Amino acid sequence: MVGKGGCWVWKAGEPSAGREPRLMERCDTSVREAPTPLSIVTSPSIDTTAPRYHQRNLQCSPSMIRTCLHELCISFCSCLLPPSSPRPAPSPPMASDESSVTITHRTVELNTGVHLHVAEAGPASGAPTVLLLHGFPELWYTWRHQMRALAAAGYRAVAPDMRGYGGSDAPPSSEQYTALHVVGDLVALIDSLGEKQVFVVAHDWGAIIAWNLCLLRPDRVKALVALSVVFTPRSPARRPVDGLKGLYGDEYYICRIQEHGAIEAEFARLGTEQVLRKFFAYRTPGPLFIPYSGWGSPDDEVPLPSWITEEDIKYYTTQFDKTGFTGGLNYYRALNETWELTSPWTGAEIKVPTKFVVGDLDLTYHTPGIQDFIHKGGLKKFVPLLDEVVVMKDVGHFINEEKPEEVGALIISFIQKFK
């Protein structure tokens, strides 16, 4: 038997049915203490409202003091900003165990016409670049742990707020969130970094976009680590939302999201923090439903899992209070349009070296037929350069936050093969 906290791993091509998975490594499952805050070093134009700047032995010039006073004023009253200006979000909390690693922030103007907020750590040049793509309802911040680990290992970690999220532009129409639009953002971002190829690490919707990046532009990706959401070959027979509706019904969360405005109203009724708590706390290894009768009460107590703190939730809440959820929801609303646009790639293979990691309690891992597809040759057929599949025991959907050290180690051990 695999003990609590173990990881199951299959090398690509090994049969997995009818045998006991072998234990890859023991993983610490003890409850972690909440991390103490750590400041983030930011550029003056990005996330400048942080009241927690702790730098020792600095010689502060008068201009630096004026800048700090300016930022503090913006932080507490925003009196220096005109009424029409967007208010910067507070700096997120960080753990103190990697205080030697700084995370910087800037805005990148892409040739797609979109501005992306980008967080970076590690060497600014001369180091391999790792592009980290978040999902829903997440931000660059979901990668805070892995960014520090990658930077400490000598990599340049780059984590954007994806189109529609956080400090990045949010085009208003759901038609502007197809995989082709978002892949266009990523190719433009890679160009702006001065890179021909990058490593890609992606979770949830980020993984869906990463699979499409590898499908459409494999020349730009050295290797991929996909978390939680496996590659799904395009079915020419049925549009994806229609298929999900037939499988789960109208109250399945992806089907409910298709109703423009309706799900936003439900989320507004519950409140931003309550919505985030419900998503992050979801650990049922099965489909998620949002009933028409309501997704619970705003007064329901939703305890946080041990891997996310109240301070973390406050940061996410501040960001989504500012932007709303529509940008992230529009990815789901563009599913059928992406299906139409990607018709020429029906049956195409992903020809990028890949590692896939999923938790055994992840709702995506319990989609009907998905485990057979992953472990009985289907995934290997469409991803011929699949290196291995790792199934982490007793781990849910938000795998990179629930098991930050273990996931960081899995990422680094894989990309180190391509030195």
Long-range contacts (C-beta under 8 A, 24 or more apart in sequence): 2-393, 4-29, 4-393, 4-394, 5-29, 5-393, 5-394, 6-393, 7-390, 7-391, 7-392, 7-393, 7-406, 8-360, 8-390, 8-391, 8-392, 8-393, 9-388, 9-389, 9-390, 9-391, 10-375, 10-388, 10-389, 10-391, 11-387, 11-388, 12-380, 12-386, 12-387, 12-388, 12-389, 13-380, 15-376, 16-375, 16-376, 17-375, 17-376, 21-391, 24-390, 25-406, 27-392, 27-393, 27-403, 27-406, 28-405, 28-406, 29-394, 31-306, 32-306, 32-307, 34-309, 34-310, 34-311, 35-93, 35-94, 35-95, 35-96, 35-97, 35-309, 36-95, 36-96, 37-93, 37-94, 37-96, 37-311, 38-93, 38-94, 38-95, 38-96, 38-98, 38-99, 39-91, 39-94, 40-91, 40-92, 40-94, 40-102, 40-103, 40-104, 40-105, 41-102, 41-103, 41-104, 42-91, 42-104, 42-105, 43-104, 43-105, 43-106, 44-71, 45-106, 45-107, 46-88, 46-105, 46-106, 46-107, 46-117, 46-167, 47-88, 47-89, 47-90, 47-91, 47-105, 47-167, 48-74, 48-75, 48-88, 49-74, 49-75, 49-87, 49-88, 49-89, 49-90, 49-91, 50-75, 50-90, 50-91, 51-75, 51-76, 51-90, 51-91, 52-91, 86-322, 87-322, 89-166, 89-167, 89-315, 89-318, 89-319, 89-322, 90-315, 90-318, 92-141, 92-144, 92-312, 92-315, 93-309, 93-311, 93-312, 93-314, 93-315, 94-144, 95-144, 95-145, 95-148, 98-148, 98-149, 98-152, 100-152, 101-147, 101-148, 101-151, 101-152, 103-144, 103-147, 103-148, 105-167, 107-167, 108-160, 108-189, 108-192, 110-185, 110-188, 110-189, 110-192, 111-188, 111-191, 112-181, 112-184, 112-185, 112-188, 114-163, 114-168, 114-169, 114-171, 114-185, 115-168, 115-169, 116-160, 116-161, 116-162, 116-163, 116-168, 116-169, 116-185, 116-189, 117-160, 117-161, 117-166, 117-167, 117-168, 118-158, 118-159, 118-160, 118-161, 118-189, 119-143, 119-147, 119-158, 119-159, 119-160, 120-156, 120-157, 120-158, 120-159, 121-147, 121-148, 121-150, 121-151, 121-156, 121-157, 122-147, 122-150, 122-151, 122-154, 122-155, 122-156, 122-157, 123-151, 123-154, 123-155, 123-156, 124-156, 125-156, 125-194, 127-154, 127-155, 127-156, 128-154, 128-155, 128-156, 128-198, 128-199, 128-222, 128-415, 129-155, 129-156, 129-158, 129-193, 129-195, 129-198, 129-199, 130-155, 130-156, 130-157, 130-158, 130-198, 130-199, 130-200, 130-201, 130-411, 130-415, 131-158, 131-159, 131-160, 131-186, 131-189, 131-190, 131-198, 131-199, 131-200, 131-201, 132-157, 132-158, 132-159, 132-201, 132-202, 132-206, 133-159, 133-160, 133-162, 133-186, 133-200, 133-201, 133-202, 133-203, 133-206, 133-207, 133-209, 133-210, 134-159, 134-161, 134-162, 134-165, 134-203, 134-204, 134-205, 134-206, 135-202, 135-203, 135-204, 135-205, 135-206, 135-207, 135-228, 135-229, 136-204, 136-205, 136-328, 136-329, 136-331, 136-332, 137-275, 137-276, 137-279, 137-316, 137-320, 137-325, 137-328, 138-165, 138-203, 138-204, 138-206, 138-316, 138-398, 139-165, 139-166, 139-316, 139-319, 140-166, 141-312, 141-315, 141-316, 141-319, 142-203, 142-398, 142-400, 142-401, 143-201, 143-400, 145-400, 145-401, 145-404, 145-405, 145-407, 145-408, 146-201, 146-400, 146-404, 146-407, 146-408, 146-411, 149-404, 149-405, 149-408, 149-409, 149-411, 149-412, 150-408, 150-411, 150-412, 153-412, 155-199, 155-412, 155-415, 158-189, 158-193, 158-198, 160-185, 160-189, 162-205, 162-206, 162-209, 163-327, 164-323, 164-326, 164-327, 164-328, 164-330, 164-331, 165-319, 165-323, 165-327, 165-328, 166-319, 166-323, 170-323, 170-326, 170-327, 173-330, 174-260, 174-329, 174-330, 174-333, 174-334, 175-334, 175-337, 176-330, 176-334, 177-327, 177-330, 177-331, 177-333, 177-334, 178-334, 178-337, 178-338, 178-341, 179-208, 179-209, 179-212, 179-216, 179-334, 179-338, 179-341, 179-342, 180-212, 180-216, 180-338, 180-341, 180-342, 181-334, 182-209, 182-212, 182-331, 183-209, 183-212, 183-213, 183-216, 183-217, 186-213, 186-220, 187-213, 187-217, 187-220, 190-220, 196-220, 197-221, 197-222, 198-222, 199-223, 199-224, 199-225, 199-415, 199-418, 200-224, 200-225, 201-225, 201-227, 201-411, 202-226, 202-227, 203-227, 203-228, 203-229, 203-398, 203-399, 203-400, 204-228, 204-229, 204-397, 205-229, 205-328, 205-331, 208-331, 211-350, 212-338, 212-342, 214-350, 214-351, 214-352, 214-354, 215-342, 215-345, 215-348, 215-350, 216-345, 218-350, 218-351, 218-352, 221-352, 222-352, 222-353, 222-415, 222-418, 223-352, 223-353, 223-354, 223-355, 223-414, 223-415, 223-417, 223-418, 224-350, 224-352, 224-353, 224-354, 224-355, 225-354, 225-355, 225-356, 225-357, 225-410, 225-411, 225-414, 225-415, 226-354, 226-355, 226-356, 226-357, 227-356, 227-357, 227-358, 227-399, 227-400, 227-407, 228-357, 228-358, 228-359, 228-362, 228-364, 228-365, 228-397, 228-399, 229-364, 230-356, 230-358, 230-364, 230-370, 230-373, 230-374, 230-379, 231-350, 231-379, 231-382, 231-383, 233-347, 233-382, 234-339, 234-342, 234-343, 234-345, 234-346, 234-347, 236-343, 236-346, 239-335, 239-336, 239-339, 239-340, 240-335, 240-336, 240-339, 241-335, 241-336, 242-336, 247-368, 248-287, 248-289, 249-289, 250-292, 251-289, 251-290, 251-291, 251-292, 252-287, 252-288, 252-289, 253-287, 253-288, 253-289, 253-290, 254-332, 254-335, 256-290, 256-292, 257-329, 257-332, 257-333, 258-332, 258-333, 260-333, 263-290, 263-325, 263-329, 264-324, 264-325, 264-326, 264-329, 266-290, 266-294, 266-295, 267-325, 269-294, 269-298, 270-295, 270-296, 270-297, 270-298, 271-298, 272-317, 272-320, 272-321, 272-325, 273-313, 273-314, 273-317, 274-298, 274-300, 274-302, 275-320, 275-325, 276-313, 276-316, 276-317, 276-320, 277-302, 277-304, 277-313, 278-302, 280-304, 280-305, 280-308, 280-313, 280-398, 281-305, 282-363, 282-396, 282-397, 283-361, 283-396, 283-397, 284-363, 285-360, 285-361, 285-362, 285-363, 285-365, 285-366, 286-363, 286-366, 287-363, 288-363, 305-396, 305-402, 307-398, 307-401, 307-402, 307-403, 307-404, 308-398, 308-401, 349-381, 349-382, 349-383, 349-384, 350-382, 350-383, 350-384, 350-385, 351-384, 351-385, 352-383, 352-385, 353-385, 353-387, 353-417, 353-418, 354-383, 354-385, 354-386, 354-387, 355-386, 355-387, 355-388, 355-389, 355-390, 355-410, 355-414, 356-386, 356-388, 356-389, 356-390, 357-389, 357-390, 357-391, 357-392, 357-399, 357-407, 357-410, 358-389, 358-390, 358-391, 358-392, 358-399, 359-391, 359-392, 359-394, 359-395, 359-396, 359-397, 359-399, 359-402, 359-403, 360-391, 360-392, 360-393, 360-394, 360-395, 361-394, 361-395, 361-396, 361-397, 362-395, 362-396, 362-397, 362-399, 363-397, 364-397, 365-391, 387-414, 387-417
